Amino acid sequence: MNAASILSRFMRALFAVLLCPALFVSCSVFEPDEQETQELSGDVESTTETDAAEQTKPTVEISAPLVIPPAPDYANPASWVRMGETDSILPEFEVFYIYPTLFQNKLRPVMDHRFDRIRTKASDYIDLTFGLLTDPVHPLKLYAPFVRQADYSTALETDSASDLSGTLLQYGIKDTKTAFLYFMKFFHKPGMPYILVGHSQGASDLYELLRATPEITPESGFAAAYLAGLPKKTAEEIERDFADRGIHLGKSADDTGVILVWNTIAQDAGENIFTVPGGAVINPLNWKTDDTPADLSESQATGYYYVSEKEPAGTFRASLLDGIHADLERGAVIVNLPGDSQYDASAQMGEGIFHANDIFFFAEFLRDNMVRRTAAWRAKYTQPE
C-alpha cells in the first residue's frame, strides 16, 4: 500500500482530533477512550450489555482511584509497536521513535498498552508516519516502544514549571528511557547511526531521555534527534542542558549529534501555546536557523495534511510552502498557507496553528534529510576497513 493510500485510509478511519494541551506538553492525536475504563481480562477490552445500559443512565461525578498500569516489559515483543522492522536486509540507519499522545481518558489518564484499541491506534499511526518517512532506496530499521504517556486532559493540566518527576508525565518519560537502554543493549548494531524521532508529547519524552542519558553521544551512534512540535524550549535552554555532552542545536542540513526543533504556524497565526520568544527553531526545508526563506518554487515534492477525523486526508504541491522561514522572535517556522484554511485542521488548535502537521507537511524533506544526516555521521565516525 503506498503512502498516500495509507494516509487517506488512516485519516478517514482513525486519525483522532488534535487538541492543545497548555503550557508544557503538547497532545497530538486522540479520541475519547472512556470504554477502556472497564476491567482488563487478559489483554482484551471488556464491554458488556450491562455496561452499555449503564451508559444510558444519568451520570454523576464519582471519585475513582488512580490506575497506573504496569510498566511494559521490553524483553517481551508485545511491549513494542515496532521492533526492528525494515524493508531491507541491509538497512542504512536505525530509528528510535516515540509517538504523540493518542488518547483521551479522564478516568484512566495513563496509557495502558494492554488494550487492543490503544495498540491499534499506535500501530496505525506509525504505519501512517513511516509510510511517508521511509525511503526504499535508503532503508531504515524502526524501533518504537509502547510507553505510558499521559492523556490529553492530564497534559492540559500540567504546568510547565512543574517537576515532571512528580506528575503523571513521569511514566512515559521513564518508559522511554527504559526502552531506549534496552534498544542500545540488545538491538543497536555498533557502527550503525541511529536517530531519535518524536512529535508533540513524544518529542518531550525524547528530550527528557536525552537530558537524562549520558550514554547518548555522537560517538555511540547518535546522529540527530528530530523533535517536531517540542513546546516552549528556548535555544539558550537547550544549549545549556547539553553544554558538556557534545550535543548541540542543529544549524545546517548535515551536522550530526544535533537536536532539531520546529513548531509550524501561519504568518497571521493567533496565540500559540507551543512557542515562546527565542524558542529553538530550524527550518525543516533548508535547515537554516535564520529567516532565509526556502526556495521551493520548482519543487515536485508532495506535502501531506489532514482536516479532521471525519474528512479525508489530502495532499498538496510542496511548492505551496515556498518562502517558509524560521522566525526567531516568535520561535516558530512560518508557512504561507492561510491560517483559516483546510490545512490547519479546522483551527482546532487555534487559527493558523499547524501543530497537527509539523511532520506531515515536510515528510519528503525529513526523509531525505535523515538519509543525508546519517550519511554524514558515517563519513565522520566510521573507520575504513
N, C-alpha and C positions, 0 to 999 in steps of 0.2 A: 504494500500500500504506500503510495507516495505521500510526501509531506503535506501537500495541500488537502488531500482527502482525509488524512489523519486529523488535520486541523479542523476541517468542516464537521466531520463526524463527532469529534470530541466536544466541540463548542456547542453543537446543537443538543447533544445528549447529556453532557456532564458539566461543562465549564461553569463553575459557580460564579455567582455575583461577587465582585470585589467591593469591599467596603474599607473604610480607612480607620485604622486604629490611631490613637493620639499619642503624641509625644515621643515614644521610643520605638516600639516595634511595629512595623507595618504588617498588614494582613492581606494576603492576596486572594486566594481563591477559596470560597467556601459556600456551602449551602447548609441549611439547618439539618441537624442530625439528632433531633430530640428522641427519635425512636431508639437511638443507641444507648439510652439510659436504662434499657432493660438489662436484666441479669445475663451474664455470659453463660452459655452452655457449650463447653469446649471453646472453639474459636468462631462459633456461628451466632449471629444476632438472633434474638428471640422476640417475636412479635405474635401475640395470640389474639383470638377474637375478643377475649376479655379485655385485653389492653386496648383494642380498638374501641370497644364500648365505653371504656373509662374515658377515652379522649373526647366523647360527646358530652360528658358531664361538665357543669361549671367548674372552672379551675380555681384553686386557692393557692396562695403562696405558702410553701412549706420550707422548713429548714432541713436540708439533707446533708449528711456527712460528705465531706470532700473525698472523692475517689481518685486515688493516684494509681494508675496501672503499673504493673511491674516493669522494670527496665527490660528492654529487648536483650536477648542473649545472642550476640553477634557470631557465636560459633554455630548457631542454628541458621540455615539458609532462609527460613521463614522470617527472619528479622531483617532481611534485605529486600528492598524493592527491586534492585538490580545488583547482581553480584558478579561483576566481571564480564557482562555481556559485551560482545563485539561482533562486527561483521567480517572479521578477518583473523586469520591465524597469526598475522604479523601486525598488530596494532602499533601505531606510532607514539601514542601517549595515553596516559590514564586520566580519568576524570573522577573526582570525588564530589558528589552533588547532594545538596540539601534542598528539598522542595519548600515552597512557600506555605503559608497557613492554608489548610484545606478544609476546615470545618468550623461550624458554629454549634456549640452545645453548652449552654449555661449551667446545666446540671452536672455534666462531666467535662470540665473545661480543659482537661489534659488529654491529649490524643492517645487513643488506645488502638494499636495496630492489629489487635486480635479480631476486630470487627471486619467482616468481609467488605462492608461498604467503604470503610476507610482504605482498605487495601486496594480496592478497585480504583478509588479516586486517585491515590498516589501513583498507581501503575499507569492509568490512562494519562495523567498529567505529564508523567515522564515520557511516555510514548510520544505525546504531542511535542514537548520541548526538544527532545533529542531527535525526533524526526526532522526537525528544522536545523539542528546544530551539527548533525553528523555528516561528514564529507566521506563518501565511499572511496574516494581516491586516497584519502589520508585518514584511515580508520582510527577510532579511539576505543578505549576499553572503559566501560562505565560501571562505577560503584555508587549505589545510592541506598543508604540505610533508612529503615524506619526510625524516626525519632519522636519523642513525646512532646510535640510542640503544644503551646497554649492555643486555645481557641480565640476567635475574633473578639469576644467580649472581654476576655482577660487581657488581651493585648491592648484593647481600647482603654482599659482602666490602669494600665501600667505607666507610672510616672518615669520620665527619662532620667530623673535624679535618683531613682531607686537603686539599691544594691541588688543586682539581678539574682544574686545567690539567695536572696530572701523572698523571691517571687516565684510564681508558677512557671516563669520562663526558664528557671534553672534546669528543668528536666530535659528540655530539648537541647540545651547547651551541654549538659553532662553527657547525654546520649551521643551527641555529635562528636565529642572528644573520644569517648569510649570506642565508637565505631571507627573513627579515623585511626586510632592507635592499633586497632585490630587489623585494619586495612594495611597499615605500614608493616606490621609484623608478619602477616600471613599472605597478603596478596600483592603488595607492591614489588615490582621487579626492579632490583637495583640497576641503576644505569638508565632507567626509563624516566622521562619527565612526567610529572603529574600536575594537574591544575585543579583548583577548587572553583566550583560554580554554585552560586546560590542567588535566590531572589527574595526580597522582602524579609520575612522572618527567617527564612533560610540563610539570607545574607548576614543577618545579625548573628545567627548561630555560628556561622563560619568566622565572623570577625572575632567573636569571643574565643573560638578554637585557636585562631592564630595568636591571639594575645596570651593564651594560657599554655601554649605548646612550643617550648623551645626547640623540640625536635624538627619543627618545620623550618628548614633553611634551604637556600638555593642549592647548596652542596648535596642535600639529601634527595633532590629531585624536584623541589618546588619551583615551578616556572611562573605561575601567576595565580591570583585569586580574582575572579570576576564577580563582584558583589553588587549586582544590579538592585537598585531600589533600597540600598542601605540608608536608613534615615539619620539625619542630623549629626553626621560626623564631619568635623572640620578637617581641613588638610593639616593644620597645625597639630591637632589632637592625634591624628593617625601617625604622623612623623614622630611625635613624642612617644607614642606607645611602642614603636619598633626601632627606636634610635640605636639600640645596641644589638640588633638582630640581623643586620644586612638585608632587611626588607624595607622597601620604600614605596611611595605612591608612584604609579606608572606615569611616564612623561612622553612616551613615544610608542610606536607600533610594534617594537621588537625588543624592548628592555625586559629583563627577566628578574624573578624574585620580587615581583611587584604586586601591589593591590590596586585594583581598577574599580572605581566607583562612579556611578551616574544615576541621577533621577531625571525623568523626562517630563517637560512641561511645554505648553504653548507660550508664545510671546506675551499673549494677553491673559495668561492664567491668573486665576484668583489666588486666594490664600492657600498655601500648601503646607501640610503638616510634615512633609518628608524632608524639607530642605531648610538650611539656615544660611545666613550671610557668611561667606568664607567656607562654605561646605565643600568637601572634596568632590571634584568632578573632572571627568575626562570625556572627550567627545568620542563615542564608540564607532565613529565612521572614519575620522582621520587621525584619531588617537593624539590629539593636541589638548593641552590644558589651558589654552588661552582662547580668545574669541575668533580665531581663524576659522572661517566657515568651510564646511566640507563641500567639495565640488562634485555633485552627483548628476550634473545636467545631462551627461551622456551615459549614465549607468543603466544597465539592463537587469539589475538585480531586482528581487521581489521583497516587498515588505509584507508583514502579516499583522492582522489585528482582529479584535472581536468587539461586538457591540454589547451583547448581553447573553445570558444562557438561553434565552428564548428566541434569539435571532441567529442566523448563520454567521459563521466567521467569514472574513474577507481577506483579499489580497489587494495590493496596490503597487504601482511602479515606485521603486525606491527613489527614483529621481524626484518624487514629490518632497523628499527630505532635503533637497538641495539647499545649501545655506545653513544647515544645522550648525550650531556653535555652542561652546561652553561659556556660560555666564558666571564668572567667579563671584560677582557681587551677590547674585541670587543663589549660588551654589547648585546650579542645575544645567542640564542640556536643554537648549531652546530649539524647538522644531517649528516649522512653518505651517503645519496642519492647523486648521481652525479649531479653536478651543471649545466650540459648541457643536462639533461635528460627530459623525459616527465613530471616529477614531478614539474618542475619549470615553468609551463605554457608557454612553448616555449621561455623562457628567456625574456618575455615582460617587466619584471621589473628589468632586469639585471641578468646576468648568476649566477645561484645559489641563487637567492633571492626568498625564498619560501613564501613571504608575502601572496599570494593568499591562502595558505594552513595552515596559522597559527592556524586555528581551525580544519580544516578537517583532517589533519594528526593525530591529537591527540583526535579525538572526543570521542572515547570509554573511554579514560582515563579521560577526562574532565568530562564526565557524571558520572563516578564512584567517582571522587573527589568531585563534587558538593554534592552528597549524603553523602559522608564521612564528609565534612566540615560543612554541615548544621546539621548533627547529633551531631557533636562536639559542635556546638552552643547550641543546645537543652540541652546537658549534662551540659553546663556551666551556662545557663541563665534561663532555665525552672524550675520553682519551683514545687516540687512534690505536688500532690493534696491530 
